[in-house]
Amino acid sequence: MAQRITIIGGGFGGLTAAIAAAEAGADVTLHEAHRRLGGRARTTRAPYRANEGPHAFYRRGPHWAWLRRRGLVGPLARVPLGALLRTRYLLDGRLHALPPLALSRLAARRDAPVGRTFLGWASEVAGERTARAAANFAAVATFHHAPGLLSAAFTQERLRRAASLPPEAVYPVGGWQSVIDRMTARAQESGVRIETGSRLEALPATNNPIVVATSLESARRLLGDPGLSGETGRTLLLDVALRSRRGDAFFVSDLDGTGWVERFTTQDASLAPAGEHLVQAQLPLSPDESKESGLARAEHLLDLGFPGWSERLVWRRTAVAAGRTGAVDRPGTTWHDRPAIDRGDGVYLVGDQVAAPGVLSEVSFTSALEAVSLALAGRPAQFPARRPAHLPNHGAAR
């Protein structure tokens, strides 16, 4: 008899877990609270296909080969080398065509320690000015308002991958929703039962394993575990569609602060109608920073990289996204110190803030495969019937 597994959450991590479990012969049911699968990997509908979460694959990431073997990546767009000439860096209040040379040398290093802040370590290696610029540039792969205060090893890995040449990042044509759609089809072909609009208020009463692939906030409620938490943050998102104009920047990085603007139609023209740019500004917000402050910073970067953008505006969307930092490791901590995947009693946790390696969505992917592996290693009889989520479960926090 096939092992039954329940998966809660239909984002990238939940779908990865569902496919992996079904391929291993499990009987899988996936519950998604929304009518549309994808979670943070959802893409807005045409004509402006803006990503609501991560937007690129890092080709050296752990999920790359797994997805490609299954035909789930689909057509890819790469940044044209010529577009790199349209990259700009805001440093000391002025736009520059190149980052500090010392930043590139710093990004290549692989000896950053776990126990120190990135800013402290990098200042000794490359000087404080370069260290601050490098930390702020790394925000593109941390979504954190102060990457320099995080573990040097944590921030350095993200800096190295974000600054790699040629660029390590590649982009699914049509946005991440195209990948989610292919993963959904693969899950259904593998026999996964997908129930959308299925918002669970408690863990199902079953002796079979449950994979919780939601935000930590939702997982805390479902598991009844008030200690289940992780450091996170907020990000100001400003999406705009502009009538095209020669001379617009491809990418503007704020090395004086944290934030960046990227023209996504440079690599994938299908994201907007012909003759228009689709541009997204992302500004990590400090805990006490207002949405208005972040919006002002975003519009300043647009002013610098896209002169006259407001007169060319044809579509606009603004949002503040909570929890976009994903995993964040402070000095002296690593991914091993995050909330454990195995919560006991046959419950397994999947997400971008749990104890699994990788960068951003890679953490969700890695934790999904680990959760399924752990779940299938047991048998239904090994898991006692669990209590409703509103009752304390002292075995859940490990």
N, C-alpha and C positions, 0 to 999 in steps of 0.2 A: 504494500500500500504506500502511495506516495506521501512524503512528508508535506504537511500543510503549513504554509507560512502566510502571515498577514503583514502587509506593508502599509504604513500610514504615511502618506505624503507622496505626491506625484511630480516632484521636481527632478532635477538631474540625478541626485543621489537615489531617490526612491525608484526611478525607472531603471537605473543601473542595477540596483538590488533585485528588482523584479525580473529583469532579463537573466541575470546570473543565476538566480534561484530556479527559474523555469528551465534554463538550459541544463541544470543539474538534476532535473526530474521532479522538482517540487511542484505542489499544487498551490498556486499563488493567487491571492486576492489583494488588490491595491486599492486603497481608499484615498481620494483626493477631495479636499473641502471645496475647491473651486470647480467651476464648470469646465475650465480649460487647464490642461496639464502644463507643467513647465516651471512653476515656482518663479525664482529669480531669473530663470533662463527664458522667460516669455519675451516675445517680441511684439510690438504693437502692429496692428493690421495696416495693410497698404492704404493709401499710397506712401505713407512715411513709416518705414519699418525700423523703429528705434528699439534697441535692446533695453530691457528693464534690469538687467544684471550683467554678469560677465559677458564679454563680447568676443573674446579671442581664445584660441587654443595655443598653449606653448608646446611646440613640437617635441620637446624633450620630456614632456609630462608623462606620468604613468598611465593616463587614460588613452593616450594617442594610439598606440598599437592595438589596444583592445577594441576601440571604436572602429578603427580602420578595417580590422579583420572581419568585422560584422557588417561592413558597408554602411555604417551609421554616420560617418563624417560628411559624406556628400561632396559636392563641388566646393572648392576653397578659393578664397581671394587672398592675395598677398600684397603687401605694400610695394608699389613700384619703387625701384631704387631712386628714380628721379624725384619722387615725392619727398624723400629724405632731405633734399635740398630746400624744401619748403617747411622744414621744421625750425621752430624758433624757441629760444630760451629767454625767459625774463629773469635777469640777474642784475642786482644793484640798480633796479628801476629802469633798465634799458633792455630792449630786445637784442638778442645775439643770434647769429646764424649757427654757431657751434657752442656746445657746452664747454666748460673749462677742461683743458686737456688732462689735468690731474684727475678729473672725475672719471674719465674713461679708464685711466690706469687703476684707480681705486676700485672700479666696478669689476675688474678682472681678478682681484685678489680672492683667495679661498681660505684665508686664515683668520676670519673674524671670530672672536670668542663668544661663547654663549653668555658668560657672566657679566659682561659690560654693556653699557649703552652703545648704540651705533655711533652716536655723536661723539662720545668720549673716545672711543677707539679710533674712529676715522680722523678725528682732529689730530691725534698723535701721528697718524700715518700720512695724512695729506694736508693738514692745516685746517683751521676751523672754518674758513670760508668755503673751501671745497667740501668739507664734511657736511656743512649745512645745506649746500646746494644738492649734494648727492642724496641726503636724507629726504629732502623735499621732492626730488625726482622720483625716489622710490615709492612715493605715495601712489603712483600709477598702478603699483602691484600690491599695495597694502590697504588702500582705501582708509588710511588712518591719518588723523590730523597732525600727529607728531611722531613720524617714523624714527626720528633721531633718538627718542627716548625708549625705544624698544630694544630687545636683545640685538647686539651687533650681528650675530650669526643669522638671526631671523631676517633682519632688514637687508643684510648683504646678499643673501641668496636671491631675494626679490630684485634688488638693484642689478645684480649680474644678469639675470634673465631678461629684465626689461630693457637693459642697455646693450644687449648683444647685437653684434653686426656680423652677417646680415640678420635682420630681425627674426627672432624666434617665433613671434606671434603670427598666426594665420587666422583667417576669418571665414566662418561658414557663409557661403553665398545665401542671401536672403535672411541673415540673422540667425541667432541661436534657435529660434523657433523651428527652423528647418531641421535641426538636429533632433530636437524634442519630438517632432512629428515622425521622424524615422524611427526613433527609439520606441515611441508609442506603437507604431505598426509592428515592430519586431516583437515587442512584448505580447501584443495580441496574437500574432502568428505563433508565438511560443505557448499560448494557452493561458496567459495571465488574464484574470477577470479584473477589469478596471471599472471602478464605481466612482464617477465624478459627482460633485455636489453632495458628497458624503462626509459631513463634518462630525467627527467623533468627539464626544465630550468625556469619554473614559476609554481605557483599554478594553478591547473585547474580552468577554469571559470565555477563555479558551485555554487548553493545556498546550497548544501549539505555539511555536516561537512567533514573536512579533518584532518587526523592524520598524522603529520610529524614525522616519526620515523627514523631520520637520525642523523649524527653527527651535533654538534652545528654549525660548519662551513657551512655545506650544508643547514641547517635550516636557518641560517642568510641570505644566498643568496636567498633561496626560499621565505622567508617572507619579504625580503627587509628591514630587521631590523638590522642596524649596531650595535645596542646596545646589541644584543643577543650574549652573550659570557660567558665563564666560564674558570677558571684556569685549565690548563691541563699540560701535560708534554710529555717527550719522553722516550722510553724504548728500549734498545739494546737487540735484540733477537738472540741467537745463538743456533741453533738446530744441533745436531750431532748424527749420528748412529755409534756405536762402536762395534767391536767384543767383546763379553762378556768375562769377567774375574772375577774370584772369588776375593772378597775383595774390589770391587768397592763400593763407597758410594751410599746410596739412595738419600740423600739430603745434600747439603752443604749450610749453611746460613752464609753470611758475616755480622757479628755483629760489625765489625770495620767500615764498610761502608754500602751501601745498595746494595743488589743483592743476588741471590741464584741460585743454580743448582739443578735440580730434574731429577731423572731417572724414566720416566713414564712407562717404560715396567716392572717396579717392580710390579705395580698393574694391568697392562693391557698388557699382552704379545702380544696381537694382533696388537699392534702399529708398530711392526717391525718384520722382518723375524726371524725365530728361530736362536738362538745363537748370537743375536745382542741386544744391549741396544739402546733405543732411549732416548736421554738426551736433556734437554732444559735449557739454562742459560738465565736469565732475569735480566738485569741491568738497573735500572732507571738512566737516564742521567740528570745532572743538566743543566740549560739553556745554559751554556757556555762550556759544555763538548763535546768533539768530539766523533764521532763514533769509531775512533781508540782507544781512551782512554777507552771507555766502553768495546770494544772487548778485550783489554789487561786485564782488570779486570776479564772478563768472562773466559778467557783462564787460568788466574791464579787460579781461583776456580776449573776449570777442572784439572789443574795440581795437586792440593791438594787432590781432591776427586777421581780422575780417573788417577792414575799414568800411564804414557806411552800412554795416550789416542790418541795422534796424530799419533802414529804408528799403532793404531787399527782402525783408521778412515775409514769409508766406504761411508759416505754421510754427507754433511754439507750444512747449509743454514744460512745466516746472513741477518738481516734486522733491520732497525730502525723504530719503530712504534710510530706514533704521537697520542696523545690523549688517551694513555692507562691508565692514572691515574683515569679515570672516574671522579666521583664527588670528590671534594676536599673542605673541610671546614676549613677556617682559624679561629684562635681564635676569639670568639665573634659571630660566625655565625653557623648556622645549615642548615639542608636540606631545611628548610622553606625559606631561603634566596636565593636559586638558582633560575634560570629562571622558571617562572610559566608554568604549563601545559596548562592552558587555556590562549591562546594568543588573544582572542577576535575574533569577526567576524566568529565564527564557526571553528577556527583553533586550534588544540591541539598538544602539543609537547610531544614527547616520547624520552627517552634516558637515558644514565647513568650519566648525569650531570644536571638533572632537579630537580624540587622541589618534591621529593618523597623519602621516607625512604628506607633503605636497604644497602647492601654492593655490590659494583661492578655491576654485571648483574642483581642483585635483584632490583636496582633502575630502570632499563629499564622495568622490569616486572611490578613493582608496578605502574609506570607512565603509562604503556600501559592500565592496567585495569581501572585506574582513568580517562584516556583520553576517553576511550570508554563509561564509565559510564556518563561522562559529555556530550559527543556527543549525546548519546541516550536520554538524558533528555530533549533535545530540539526538535524542529520540523523544517523542511526545511524553512518554511516561516519566521522563526525568524532570519535567517541569511541573511543579505543583500548580494547582488552580490558583490564579492570582486574584487579589482583592480589587474592588473598584478603585479607580484612581484617586478618589477623594479621601481614602483612608491612608494612613502612613504606611510606608513600605520601607522598613529600616534596612532591607537588603539591597535597595536600589542604588544607593550612593556608594561607589567604590573608589 
